[in-house]
Amino acid sequence: MARRVRSVEAQGMHDALVQRLKLLSSEAEVREYVMDSCLILYLVLDQTLHLLSIRHHKQLAFDMQDFLGTPD
């Protein structure tokens, strides 16, 4: 979430994710963990970790449509 957004589409998704996180908790954070061949995307909410996605590093992106509640 701290990375610079480089497109209008990504900015819209970023803004929607920020708003969704604010509804959950003011302390909610989306983080990524980078391994040799995988990226793990997870949500930190209170004292609980929620696994959102595991992707091979060659995949282009995480699909956040289900989490954001936006149409495809």
URTA-V611161 format. One record per pair of residues at least 4 apart in sequence whose C-alpha atoms are under 6 Angstrom apart, sorted by sequence separation. I is the first residue (numbers start at 1). GAP is how many residues later the second one is. If there is no record, write none. Layout:
# URTA-V611161
i gap
I GAP
I GAP
This chain:
# URTA-V611161
i gap
10 4
22 4
44 4
64 4
65 4
34 5
44 5
65 5
5 6
33 6
43 6
21 7
33 7
43 7
32 8
42 8
32 9
42 9
31 10
42 10
31 11
41 11
30 12
41 12
30 13
40 13
29 14
40 14
29 15
39 15
28 16
39 16
28 17
38 17
38 18
39 18
37 19
38 19
37 20
